[in-house]
Amino acid sequence: MRPMGSFKRALFGYRRSEVDAALGDREEQIANLQEKAADALERWRIATDEAAGAEREAADLSGMVIEREREIRILSEKLAEADQRHERSIASLEAVASHIDEIHSQARGQATRIRMKALREAVDVSRRAQELVDANADVEAASEAGHGASNGNELFEGPLRLEIGPLGDFSQLVGIEDAISRLGAADISVERFSEGRATLSMNLEHPIDLLRELEESAPMDFRVRRTADDGLILDIDEDPGPDQAAA
């Protein structure tokens, strides 16, 4: 509003038109201020509502953060417990593995001792068996020496099993089979061939002086270990004569 000193005076005071104009301006300004105040008040209310909503959201978020922190703390505790269990399990497995290694070491040592004992026993048994075989061979050789003349002319007929050895290879076995076949034997078969000795079965259809015929036709020299009605055991002379060495 204009200051009071700016109005022009009239006969009975100030000019009414100027005063009315000033009052109108004042009313208009008041109305504008009231409108602005109402608008400001509305904005304040809106801002207050938004602030309240933000506070509620902040409270909700704070609750969620607190809940997440609690869950994280629980998970951290569980993870720590799992780590401890894992460490204990590893320690237990290491102890078990160490115990198993110790058992394996003891088992290997025991197995080695058992094998050595078995080898010693096997060597001892083999030595004793060889002694028995040598003694038996000596007895049979002496017996055959006393009856050599009668065995030289003994006739064999029918089923017969012949054991002969030691043979150096299969070619010698084939040579023995060929020699027996030339003598007229039938159904010749090799029943066993082990450690250089072969056992053959055959059937002699006619009586034959088998030893004399074999001495003439066999490809190697031999000596008689034992004779029987259905069996004959021959040992090949391992020291070949001049004719065999030349062959």
Secondary structure, DSSP 4 states (H G I P E B T S, - for coil): ---GGGSPEETTEE-HHHHHHHHHHHHHHHHHHHHHHHHHHHHHHHHHHHHHHHHHHHHHHHHHHHHHHHHHHHHHHHHHHHHHHHHHHHHHHHHHHHHHHHHHHHHHHHHHHHHHHHHHHHHHHHHHHHHHHHHHHHHHHHHHHHTHHHHHT--EEEEEEEEEE--SSHHHHHHHHHHHHHTTEEEEEEEEEETTEEEEEEEEEEEE-HHHHHHHHSSS-EEEEEE-SSEEEEEE-SS--HHHHH-
